[in-house]
Amino acid sequence: MKIGIITFPGSNRERDAAWITREILGYPTRILWHTETDIADCDILILPGGFSYGDYLRCGAIARFAPIMPQVAEHARRGKLVLGVCNGFQILTEAGLLPGALVRNRGLKFICDWVHLRIERTDNPWTHLYSPGEVIQVPIAHGEGNYYADPETLTALEANGQVIFRYVTANAGVTDAANPNGSLNNIAGVISCAGNVLGLMPHLENASDPALGLTGGLRLFKGLLPTLV
């Protein structure tokens, strides 16, 4: 029983994720190269941040055709957990495993900063160790993190409770000033209809090591334990 972290050419956060899963929490963890097709031993897949294939065309547009991606889709279809962080989120939308798309930040600049996230739901495998409405502080680092969906999809996402993280102020207010990239409805992360696929732009893995002072992201990874045992 283990976690598989998929590395594409240009990925740069796979070892950050592995540090949390393997070194901090002690989960069995395997780094997977994008050409691998045998991932049957992995119970949870993580698509980390970075610049897969140099972010040519659109972020994640080439990575969706990697040899491993049909296996990721089958993994998700079987109800197993898939997490995409930053570039991983972009790949999951390009592959059709999550709705919507990530486009250029409204300021057309790369953003590296701290943001506040509000936990919108806790009745799922990802955020069940948080409290509903809880606000955590985590870092972001992206140039194309502006979440977009057509009006019908956006309405369905909200109605179905698929928005799981939202950019807010420190006091949980949903404001334009708290929205770093222009994402519709301040959306920072969404889950699939089945709830087993999660994509988010903020780097919770970089707010999970007590040595760094902020651990708001750690409970997401701790919450995976019931799936692994």
Number of C-alpha atoms within 10 A of each C-alpha: 14 19 25 25 27 23 23 24 13 14 19 16 23 21 16 16 24 24 18 21 24 16 13 15 15 11 20 15 21 17 15 22 16 17 13 13 15 10 17 11 11 20 17 24 25 25 28 29 28 24 21 24 17 16 16 12 9 17 29 26 18 17 27 20 14 15 14 20 20 14 16 25 16 11 21 20 14 10 13 18 23 27 20 25 25 31 31 31 31 31 30 30 21 22 20 12 21 20 22 19 20 24 19 20 19 14 12 11 12 15 17 12 12 14 18 25 29 25 23 21 19 16 13 14 19 23 22 17 17 20 14 14 15 14 23 21 20 21 19 20 18 21 20 24 30 23 25 19 15 11 10 8 13 18 11 12 20 13 10 12 15 21 24 25 25 27 30 26 19 15 10 18 15 18 12 15 13 19 21 22 27 20 22 16 17 23 25 27 24 26 25 19 15 11 20 20 26 25 30 25 27 29 21 25 26 21 21 26 20 11 8 9 9 16 18 21 22 21 16 18 21 19 17 20 12 8 13 14 8
